[in-house]
Amino acid sequence: MFKREKELMLFGLATNQYSFRGLWLFLFIYVGASLFAALLTAPAYWGVQWLDAISPSETTKWLLGKRIDIYYDRLRWVPIILGLPWMVKECGLFSLKSIGMPINSDSAKIFAKFFAGGIILSVVIFSAQYVFADVRLKADFTFAGLPEILLCALAGGLIIGFLEELVFRCLIMRAVYTALGAFIGIVATSLFFSYKHFKVPSSIWNSLPGGAYNSEWDIGFFVGYYDTIGISHNFSLMPFCSLFMFAMVLAMIYVRTKVLWGPIAMHAGIVFSIQAYRKIFDILPCPQQEYVGNAGMTNGYLALVLLSIIFVWLCARDIKGDSKSENSLQDG
């Protein structure tokens, strides 16, 4: 089950060959992106302040209301996104087929199946929350605004699903897979995925003038440091395990199908559901959340159990189908 396969090897290598080049490429982009964000976080915030001073608008007010670590996080994605074509080329992934994104009817079926699967999983968990926890319809919710909520949630889900799966599963996982083997590639990447979802701890802002809106010239380096070690301040076992198992499910979908559309769709379906759910309902703290979780689906036993069951099913069942179906997925 965890034997290396040619389709997931980088640089055109055979399954009995190993290379750390992909890991070095990722490290170069990751460190460079972090340095880029650290240098430009304060100037970016100053730019918004200047724009708000000369031409105030709802947009500038909204941007100024964002914490400074949000600026850092978004800026870090800029060189990562811009560097993706270069890294994809350097890794020997010269076509959509080699990335795992063939354009054909079978890919569409894979996408639809896993997108629906992500939504169904979310609905099961959110239904349990609605029944057993304290979940209420937002006071300002109207059905007239539902289409906008769903469209925004869909856009957010597709963007996050595509970017994170391209980075975490297609590039990072395959880099570790090529360097150290299938099992380590899947597990190590899933641990890293979970680690990166623990952000800057909110407690640190109390020690800064201006708190989360401090914009001193070196604030980007401060944020970068705590973004790196934040998990040591706000670690929680349940969210970590749930995120880890979620990443394991996404990785196993990719390994089983060799098609990136599967994990993209599953990820997008869940993010779409979460974003829509948060806009429609108020999820209030209550003791039952220990079991059914909250809108993020990361702090309850239910999500962890369901994800674990899905992972075991993926390990035990060949979801690629017969050889004919598998071959058709690789065409295009």
Secondary structure, 3 states (H helix, E strand, C coil): CCCCCHHHCCCCCCCCCCCCHHHHHHHHHHHHHHHHHHHHHHHHHHHHHHHHHHCCCHHHHHHHCCCHHHHHHHHHHHHHHHHHHHHHHHCCCCCHHHHCCCCCHHHHHHHHHHHHHHHHHHHHHHHHHHHHCEEEECCCCCHHHHHHHHHHHHHHHHHHHHHHHHHHHHHHHHHHHHHHCHHHHHHHHHHHHHHHCCCCCHHHHHHCCCHHHCCCCCHHHHHHHHHHHCHHHHCCHHHHHHHHHHHHHHHHHHHHHCCCHHHHHHHHHHHHHHHHHHHHEEEECCCCHHHHCCCCCCCCHHHHHHHHHHHHHHHHCCCCCCHHHHHHHCCC
